[in-house]
Amino acid sequence: MIYRRRRNRQGLPGGQFTFRNSQNQVISGPGDGDYIFLRDEHGAQWRGIADRQPDDTIRYRFRDEAGNSISGVSDGDGITLRDQKGNTWRGFVD
């Protein structure tokens, strides 16, 4: 039987996501644009999505089990996120 990999509908980035903040904490995990699953150093799970905006930027939104959220946009060179406490997370898709 031949299996074909399902492509996401909107041409959103997929692969291994990795984000790091100024204290060198890391959040990483797989995703395909429609559904992104990240795990931090403490084992907390972050689930999120990527939405393409009308100006071709991509907006990312993540939420963990405790109700914390991180959101941000891609700027072509990488992805910049900001959490509820004002910490900035910089990352990329591999």
PyMOL CGO cylinders between C-alpha atoms (Angstrom):
from pymol import cmd
from pymol.cgo import CYLINDER

trace = [
    CYLINDER, 0.00, 0.00, 0.00, 1.29, 3.45, -0.88, 0.3, 1, 1, 1, 1, 1, 1,
    CYLINDER, 1.29, 3.45, -0.88, 1.05, 6.16, 1.74, 0.3, 1, 1, 1, 1, 1, 1,
    CYLINDER, 1.05, 6.16, 1.74, 1.14, 9.80, 0.88, 0.3, 1, 1, 1, 1, 1, 1,
    CYLINDER, 1.14, 9.80, 0.88, 2.10, 12.42, 3.42, 0.3, 1, 1, 1, 1, 1, 1,
    CYLINDER, 2.10, 12.42, 3.42, -0.73, 14.86, 4.01, 0.3, 1, 1, 1, 1, 1, 1,
    CYLINDER, -0.73, 14.86, 4.01, 0.26, 18.42, 3.25, 0.3, 1, 1, 1, 1, 1, 1,
    CYLINDER, 0.26, 18.42, 3.25, -1.17, 21.18, 5.32, 0.3, 1, 1, 1, 1, 1, 1,
    CYLINDER, -1.17, 21.18, 5.32, -3.77, 23.18, 3.49, 0.3, 1, 1, 1, 1, 1, 1,
    CYLINDER, -3.77, 23.18, 3.49, -2.33, 26.65, 3.85, 0.3, 1, 1, 1, 1, 1, 1,
    CYLINDER, -2.33, 26.65, 3.85, 1.34, 26.00, 3.06, 0.3, 1, 1, 1, 1, 1, 1,
    CYLINDER, 1.34, 26.00, 3.06, 2.33, 26.68, 6.66, 0.3, 1, 1, 1, 1, 1, 1,
    CYLINDER, 2.33, 26.68, 6.66, 5.75, 25.66, 7.96, 0.3, 1, 1, 1, 1, 1, 1,
    CYLINDER, 5.75, 25.66, 7.96, 6.13, 22.21, 9.39, 0.3, 1, 1, 1, 1, 1, 1,
    CYLINDER, 6.13, 22.21, 9.39, 8.94, 20.27, 10.99, 0.3, 1, 1, 1, 1, 1, 1,
    CYLINDER, 8.94, 20.27, 10.99, 10.81, 20.57, 14.27, 0.3, 1, 1, 1, 1, 1, 1,
    CYLINDER, 10.81, 20.57, 14.27, 10.13, 23.84, 16.12, 0.3, 1, 1, 1, 1, 1, 1,
    CYLINDER, 10.13, 23.84, 16.12, 12.75, 25.12, 18.61, 0.3, 1, 1, 1, 1, 1, 1,
    CYLINDER, 12.75, 25.12, 18.61, 12.42, 28.25, 20.78, 0.3, 1, 1, 1, 1, 1, 1,
    CYLINDER, 12.42, 28.25, 20.78, 14.89, 29.69, 23.32, 0.3, 1, 1, 1, 1, 1, 1,
    CYLINDER, 14.89, 29.69, 23.32, 14.48, 32.63, 25.71, 0.3, 1, 1, 1, 1, 1, 1,
    CYLINDER, 14.48, 32.63, 25.71, 17.08, 34.93, 27.32, 0.3, 1, 1, 1, 1, 1, 1,
    CYLINDER, 17.08, 34.93, 27.32, 17.56, 32.52, 30.26, 0.3, 1, 1, 1, 1, 1, 1,
    CYLINDER, 17.56, 32.52, 30.26, 18.41, 29.73, 27.75, 0.3, 1, 1, 1, 1, 1, 1,
    CYLINDER, 18.41, 29.73, 27.75, 15.21, 27.81, 28.49, 0.3, 1, 1, 1, 1, 1, 1,
    CYLINDER, 15.21, 27.81, 28.49, 14.15, 25.69, 25.53, 0.3, 1, 1, 1, 1, 1, 1,
    CYLINDER, 14.15, 25.69, 25.53, 10.74, 24.70, 24.18, 0.3, 1, 1, 1, 1, 1, 1,
    CYLINDER, 10.74, 24.70, 24.18, 10.74, 22.34, 21.20, 0.3, 1, 1, 1, 1, 1, 1,
    CYLINDER, 10.74, 22.34, 21.20, 8.64, 19.81, 19.34, 0.3, 1, 1, 1, 1, 1, 1,
    CYLINDER, 8.64, 19.81, 19.34, 7.10, 18.75, 16.04, 0.3, 1, 1, 1, 1, 1, 1,
    CYLINDER, 7.10, 18.75, 16.04, 4.37, 20.47, 14.09, 0.3, 1, 1, 1, 1, 1, 1,
    CYLINDER, 4.37, 20.47, 14.09, 2.73, 20.78, 10.70, 0.3, 1, 1, 1, 1, 1, 1,
    CYLINDER, 2.73, 20.78, 10.70, 1.19, 24.26, 10.89, 0.3, 1, 1, 1, 1, 1, 1,
    CYLINDER, 1.19, 24.26, 10.89, -2.35, 23.21, 11.71, 0.3, 1, 1, 1, 1, 1, 1,
    CYLINDER, -2.35, 23.21, 11.71, -1.20, 21.51, 14.89, 0.3, 1, 1, 1, 1, 1, 1,
    CYLINDER, -1.20, 21.51, 14.89, 2.05, 22.13, 16.80, 0.3, 1, 1, 1, 1, 1, 1,
    CYLINDER, 2.05, 22.13, 16.80, 3.03, 20.19, 19.92, 0.3, 1, 1, 1, 1, 1, 1,
    CYLINDER, 3.03, 20.19, 19.92, 5.87, 21.54, 22.09, 0.3, 1, 1, 1, 1, 1, 1,
    CYLINDER, 5.87, 21.54, 22.09, 7.38, 20.40, 25.37, 0.3, 1, 1, 1, 1, 1, 1,
    CYLINDER, 7.38, 20.40, 25.37, 9.49, 22.55, 27.68, 0.3, 1, 1, 1, 1, 1, 1,
    CYLINDER, 9.49, 22.55, 27.68, 12.37, 21.60, 30.01, 0.3, 1, 1, 1, 1, 1, 1,
    CYLINDER, 12.37, 21.60, 30.01, 9.96, 20.99, 32.91, 0.3, 1, 1, 1, 1, 1, 1,
    CYLINDER, 9.96, 20.99, 32.91, 7.79, 18.58, 30.92, 0.3, 1, 1, 1, 1, 1, 1,
    CYLINDER, 7.79, 18.58, 30.92, 4.89, 20.98, 30.38, 0.3, 1, 1, 1, 1, 1, 1,
    CYLINDER, 4.89, 20.98, 30.38, 3.09, 20.43, 27.08, 0.3, 1, 1, 1, 1, 1, 1,
    CYLINDER, 3.09, 20.43, 27.08, 2.29, 23.38, 24.81, 0.3, 1, 1, 1, 1, 1, 1,
    CYLINDER, 2.29, 23.38, 24.81, -0.22, 23.00, 21.98, 0.3, 1, 1, 1, 1, 1, 1,
    CYLINDER, -0.22, 23.00, 21.98, -0.58, 25.57, 19.28, 0.3, 1, 1, 1, 1, 1, 1,
    CYLINDER, -0.58, 25.57, 19.28, -1.44, 26.58, 15.75, 0.3, 1, 1, 1, 1, 1, 1,
    CYLINDER, -1.44, 26.58, 15.75, -0.04, 28.75, 13.00, 0.3, 1, 1, 1, 1, 1, 1,
    CYLINDER, -0.04, 28.75, 13.00, -2.29, 31.08, 10.99, 0.3, 1, 1, 1, 1, 1, 1,
    CYLINDER, -2.29, 31.08, 10.99, -1.29, 32.80, 7.78, 0.3, 1, 1, 1, 1, 1, 1,
    CYLINDER, -1.29, 32.80, 7.78, -2.33, 36.46, 7.84, 0.3, 1, 1, 1, 1, 1, 1,
    CYLINDER, -2.33, 36.46, 7.84, -3.45, 38.51, 4.78, 0.3, 1, 1, 1, 1, 1, 1,
    CYLINDER, -3.45, 38.51, 4.78, -0.02, 40.21, 4.61, 0.3, 1, 1, 1, 1, 1, 1,
    CYLINDER, -0.02, 40.21, 4.61, 1.70, 36.74, 4.37, 0.3, 1, 1, 1, 1, 1, 1,
    CYLINDER, 1.70, 36.74, 4.37, 3.09, 36.83, 7.90, 0.3, 1, 1, 1, 1, 1, 1,
    CYLINDER, 3.09, 36.83, 7.90, 2.45, 33.78, 10.06, 0.3, 1, 1, 1, 1, 1, 1,
    CYLINDER, 2.45, 33.78, 10.06, 0.98, 34.21, 13.54, 0.3, 1, 1, 1, 1, 1, 1,
    CYLINDER, 0.98, 34.21, 13.54, 1.68, 31.54, 16.16, 0.3, 1, 1, 1, 1, 1, 1,
    CYLINDER, 1.68, 31.54, 16.16, -0.41, 30.89, 19.28, 0.3, 1, 1, 1, 1, 1, 1,
    CYLINDER, -0.41, 30.89, 19.28, 0.42, 28.36, 22.00, 0.3, 1, 1, 1, 1, 1, 1,
    CYLINDER, 0.42, 28.36, 22.00, -1.28, 27.42, 25.28, 0.3, 1, 1, 1, 1, 1, 1,
    CYLINDER, -1.28, 27.42, 25.28, -0.16, 25.02, 28.01, 0.3, 1, 1, 1, 1, 1, 1,
    CYLINDER, -0.16, 25.02, 28.01, -2.17, 22.86, 30.41, 0.3, 1, 1, 1, 1, 1, 1,
    CYLINDER, -2.17, 22.86, 30.41, -2.06, 25.54, 33.12, 0.3, 1, 1, 1, 1, 1, 1,
    CYLINDER, -2.06, 25.54, 33.12, -3.64, 28.15, 30.84, 0.3, 1, 1, 1, 1, 1, 1,
    CYLINDER, -3.64, 28.15, 30.84, -0.43, 30.11, 30.10, 0.3, 1, 1, 1, 1, 1, 1,
    CYLINDER, -0.43, 30.11, 30.10, -0.07, 31.43, 26.58, 0.3, 1, 1, 1, 1, 1, 1,
    CYLINDER, -0.07, 31.43, 26.58, 2.69, 32.44, 24.17, 0.3, 1, 1, 1, 1, 1, 1,
    CYLINDER, 2.69, 32.44, 24.17, 2.05, 34.17, 20.84, 0.3, 1, 1, 1, 1, 1, 1,
    CYLINDER, 2.05, 34.17, 20.84, 4.02, 35.88, 18.12, 0.3, 1, 1, 1, 1, 1, 1,
    CYLINDER, 4.02, 35.88, 18.12, 4.86, 36.15, 14.42, 0.3, 1, 1, 1, 1, 1, 1,
    CYLINDER, 4.86, 36.15, 14.42, 7.49, 35.00, 11.97, 0.3, 1, 1, 1, 1, 1, 1,
    CYLINDER, 7.49, 35.00, 11.97, 9.70, 37.64, 10.39, 0.3, 1, 1, 1, 1, 1, 1,
    CYLINDER, 9.70, 37.64, 10.39, 11.29, 35.61, 7.60, 0.3, 1, 1, 1, 1, 1, 1,
    CYLINDER, 11.29, 35.61, 7.60, 14.52, 34.95, 9.54, 0.3, 1, 1, 1, 1, 1, 1,
    CYLINDER, 14.52, 34.95, 9.54, 12.86, 33.21, 12.46, 0.3, 1, 1, 1, 1, 1, 1,
    CYLINDER, 12.86, 33.21, 12.46, 9.95, 33.31, 14.86, 0.3, 1, 1, 1, 1, 1, 1,
    CYLINDER, 9.95, 33.31, 14.86, 9.59, 35.74, 17.75, 0.3, 1, 1, 1, 1, 1, 1,
    CYLINDER, 9.59, 35.74, 17.75, 7.16, 34.92, 20.56, 0.3, 1, 1, 1, 1, 1, 1,
    CYLINDER, 7.16, 34.92, 20.56, 6.23, 36.76, 23.76, 0.3, 1, 1, 1, 1, 1, 1,
    CYLINDER, 6.23, 36.76, 23.76, 4.73, 35.13, 26.84, 0.3, 1, 1, 1, 1, 1, 1,
    CYLINDER, 4.73, 35.13, 26.84, 2.38, 36.55, 29.49, 0.3, 1, 1, 1, 1, 1, 1,
    CYLINDER, 2.38, 36.55, 29.49, 5.29, 37.69, 31.67, 0.3, 1, 1, 1, 1, 1, 1,
    CYLINDER, 5.29, 37.69, 31.67, 6.89, 39.70, 28.85, 0.3, 1, 1, 1, 1, 1, 1,
    CYLINDER, 6.89, 39.70, 28.85, 9.70, 37.21, 28.15, 0.3, 1, 1, 1, 1, 1, 1,
    CYLINDER, 9.70, 37.21, 28.15, 10.76, 36.98, 24.51, 0.3, 1, 1, 1, 1, 1, 1,
    CYLINDER, 10.76, 36.98, 24.51, 11.33, 33.62, 22.86, 0.3, 1, 1, 1, 1, 1, 1,
    CYLINDER, 11.33, 33.62, 22.86, 13.27, 33.40, 19.59, 0.3, 1, 1, 1, 1, 1, 1,
    CYLINDER, 13.27, 33.40, 19.59, 13.07, 30.30, 17.42, 0.3, 1, 1, 1, 1, 1, 1,
    CYLINDER, 13.07, 30.30, 17.42, 13.06, 28.62, 14.06, 0.3, 1, 1, 1, 1, 1, 1,
    CYLINDER, 13.06, 28.62, 14.06, 11.60, 25.67, 12.16, 0.3, 1, 1, 1, 1, 1, 1,
    CYLINDER, 11.60, 25.67, 12.16, 14.05, 22.98, 11.12, 0.3, 1, 1, 1, 1, 1, 1,
]
cmd.load_cgo(trace, "trace")
